[in-house]
Amino acid sequence: MFLIETKNLTLQLEIVPVESLLLHEEVIPHHADELIFEFRNWANLQNPIIVDENHMVLDGHHRAFVFKKLRFNYISVCKIDYFNETVQLRYWFRLFGEIKGANSVRRIIEAMNGNLRQVDDGEALKKALEENRFHCGIQHGDFFASVSFPKTAVNDAVDAYHVMERIQNRLMREGKRLEYIPCQSLQDDTLSNRIRKDEVVIWTPHISKEMVVDAVRQEKRFAPKATRHLIPARPLNVNIPISLFKENISLEEINMRFSEFLKKKSLRRFAPGQIINGRYYEEELFVFFDDKE
Amino acid sequence: MSDKQKTINLSAIGFDSPGLVSKITKKVFELGGNIIDVEENCRRDLFSIFLIITFPYTSDSTNSITDSLKSIEDETGLKVILEEYDEGGGNDLSEKENHLITILGMDRPGLIASISGFFLKHNINIENCRMIARGEFFSMEMLIDSMGMITGLNLDRNKVIDHWKSELKDLCAGLDQSVVIQSENIFNKIQKLIVFDLESTLLEDFSLKDFLGTIKDELISIDNTIRFLEDDKGQMEAMVGNAKMLKNIPVRDLESFSAILRLSPGSSELIRVLKSMGFKIAILSSGFDLFVKKILQEAGVDYAFSNTLQVDENDMVTGELEEPIITNDTKEEILQFIMNVEKISRDQVIAIGDGSTRSHFIKNAGLSIAFKPGKKSIQTDGFLSSDRIINLLYCLGIPKTELTRYLEGGVAEK
């Protein structure tokens, strides 16, 4: 075990059995296939996946899924306290392009016995979704509507996401272009202004950490790209050789080796807001590297 | 000609036509010759070839061989010059001291004469010379060997090299040309990382001016006793030193100012081409993340580091900075960090800044280039004096035609 103490959160780096991982959402098949191909050829796992104390995956579902699929024995994780208030839960909204009007979305929703209730604006839609946890929303230009489904179809948050996934799949079958966008980016004027006339945004249902934990307890999984966990600090560039994860050794032994491996490396902290390996990180970073000079 | 040596130099020049190389080499083969060195060129319908040929197994005399080779003239219409090769006459191939010189600027008569005259004065041999771009804009690449340069007695060789490099830069500046000098240990290495100092290279000057003007107005409206530096580019660092000025300003207000900042023309294309060539790109900024994150994200680079302002729970700036603070002095540490992560050496790094104190870190890179340097610039391997940051590509030897193809045809994203 290797501990990194940050201002508000402890990052606990260790190796756990792949079988102990609990996934709370499904994966996107073609992303998983790409990753399977890459992991067969990669020599190292660059970054650990992020899990809670019970090994529920918070960030890294596709890597966890692929490790299970490729029958690895172990995986490196960064364990955190999920209910620490600095760990935030956000969602991915769906932006569909090449849509002539909200009517095509309305038609699909009504065919699935859904009910649209128009609201005044984005603020009103946000409030409606906060009050009705299993509702989703539609935004097309100045048109905002809250969408609900009968209880026979939606009993909990997991159902709500699966129904929304069905709407999404219908639109994609009709050739509409899909882009996942962070929910809070709609508050960013640049993105709001960027949404074109032929684009519709589906606001996904609000879920809580408790709902995520409940879903895992009931062995249910949300549709892909349901949660977006904002973790205030993250370890990067651990780069552990993948061969280690296939070794037939005890958990104690592999953790001892992992800890020794990390101790040999240097660690540098960066404030939030840096780009590393082509990705912008809003969180505090702890980057491992081998000292050359 | 002596019969002892059966090694012959063949040079041929004339108008280009299909099959010339085939006709020449077939003749060599028929005479039992073995080609040990070759260089062939076509320029604007003109053809030239240079061969060194040995005849190890033939009993024919050298005169007889050269007579036979001379018949190539009749078959090809080329002018053929033949000479016996004197192995002791040239420099030992193992003793070379090569440098690659790239010269860029607006074309003017006498440029090549001035520069080649400079090398003659120092007894430096020009081994290869090629035009990268010609038109209104001129770019030329010269491979030189300074092994035979005049050093004088008891003078340190490296100091003499530094001296002529400095003299060449002065000469080019006088000719209104930019110049970049890469010594052999650099251009023979596969360069992997290009690091830019944001404020002095990639940011558009006008947008930086506008941005600082807007920020100043905002701050003066809060406190009219605040004083600012005259130097625009230095203002970003000055702001970091006075982050407290920004206390209690909402984050969204500061972020909205960032829309004013733009990359200079050609910067996005430059980054795109460099990435397609396999380079990793890093940008170091002494400014605030809130201001520069939009353009850094849009630039699509591999690494970008800037300063982060602390923000309270109400999304107001506290006036404090998050550690570690990126200053002119710590940029060198960040560069070292990137090299460690990428597992590369300094020789594999190209760094570009204006050469002022804000970009002193560039001097430790394998190849340091000062972009629009001021009078107080540090010593670098070269400088680019025009506004076009994309001219950096000529220093990497990309010919104009290739560059046009990259830019017009679009470059596949990696």
Interface residues (C-beta under 8 A of the other chain):
Chain A: D189 T190 N237 S266 R268 R269 F270 A271 P272 G273 Q274 I275 I276 N277 G278 Y280 E284 V287 F289 D290 D291 K292 E293
Chain B: S256 A259 D289 L290 K293 K294 L296 Q297 G300 V301 D302 Y303 A304 F305 S306 N307 T308 L321 E322 E323 P324 Q336 F337 M339 N340 V341 K343 S345
